[in-house]
Amino acid sequence: LQIMTGFFLAIHYTANIDLAFSSVIHIMRDVPYGWTMQNTHAISASLFFICIYIHIARGLYYGLYLNKEVWLSGTALLITLM
């Protein structure tokens, strides 16, 4: 879902500093269901990070931080995701 909505949003987005805001307005107003794609993309990204934080909380609860190698690799993955 995230990849599909991101692809369709990227088709209409312009990364130029002068046109970026105008392209977002174009997506929201002129593209059919553009506002739905933008909101779906944002909400699914938020849910993705909520799932990551729940996964981290589970690791803290069960004391998985005692295994240093696994914890450091997980921390590196989290930083990469952000």
C-alpha positions as CSV (number, residue, x, y, z in Angstrom):
1,L,0.0,0.0,0.0
2,Q,2.8,2.4,1.0
3,I,4.7,1.7,-2.2
4,M,1.7,2.1,-4.5
5,T,0.5,5.4,-3.0
6,G,4.1,6.7,-2.9
7,F,4.5,5.8,-6.6
8,F,1.3,7.6,-7.6
9,L,2.2,10.6,-5.5
10,A,5.7,10.8,-6.9
11,I,4.3,10.9,-10.4
12,H,2.7,14.2,-9.7
13,Y,5.3,15.7,-7.3
14,T,7.9,18.2,-8.4
15,A,11.0,18.4,-6.2
16,N,12.0,21.9,-7.3
17,I,12.1,24.3,-4.3
18,D,9.9,26.8,-6.2
19,L,7.3,24.3,-7.4
20,A,7.1,21.8,-4.5
21,F,4.2,23.5,-2.6
22,S,2.3,24.0,-5.9
23,S,2.7,20.4,-6.8
24,V,1.3,19.3,-3.5
25,I,-1.7,21.6,-4.0
26,H,-2.0,20.1,-7.5
27,I,-2.1,16.6,-6.0
28,M,-4.7,17.6,-3.5
29,R,-7.0,19.5,-5.8
30,D,-6.6,18.4,-9.4
31,V,-5.6,14.7,-9.3
32,P,-8.6,12.4,-9.0
33,Y,-8.6,11.0,-5.4
34,G,-5.2,12.7,-4.8
35,W,-6.3,13.8,-1.3
36,T,-7.2,10.2,-0.6
37,M,-3.8,8.9,-1.8
38,Q,-2.0,11.5,0.2
39,N,-3.9,10.8,3.4
40,T,-3.6,7.0,2.9
41,H,0.1,7.3,2.4
42,A,0.5,9.5,5.5
43,I,-1.7,7.3,7.7
44,S,0.0,4.0,6.6
45,A,3.4,5.5,7.3
46,S,2.2,6.5,10.8
47,L,0.9,3.0,11.4
48,F,4.2,1.5,10.2
49,F,6.1,3.5,12.9
50,I,3.5,2.6,15.5
51,C,4.2,-1.1,14.7
52,I,7.9,-0.5,15.0
53,Y,7.5,1.2,18.4
54,I,5.3,-1.7,19.6
55,H,8.0,-4.1,18.5
56,I,10.6,-2.1,20.4
57,A,8.4,-2.1,23.5
58,R,8.0,-5.8,23.3
59,G,11.8,-6.2,23.2
60,L,12.2,-4.0,26.2
61,Y,9.5,-5.9,28.1
62,Y,11.1,-9.3,27.6
63,G,14.6,-8.0,28.3
64,L,15.9,-8.6,24.8
65,Y,18.3,-5.7,25.2
66,L,20.6,-8.0,27.2
67,N,21.8,-9.6,23.9
68,K,24.0,-6.7,22.7
69,E,24.6,-7.8,19.1
70,V,20.9,-8.2,18.4
71,W,20.0,-4.9,20.1
72,L,22.6,-2.9,18.3
73,S,21.6,-4.4,14.9
74,G,18.0,-3.5,15.7
75,T,19.0,0.0,16.7
76,A,20.9,0.4,13.4
77,L,17.8,-0.7,11.5
78,L,15.7,1.8,13.4
79,I,18.0,4.6,12.5
80,T,18.1,3.5,8.9
81,L,14.3,3.5,8.8
82,M,14.1,7.0,10.2
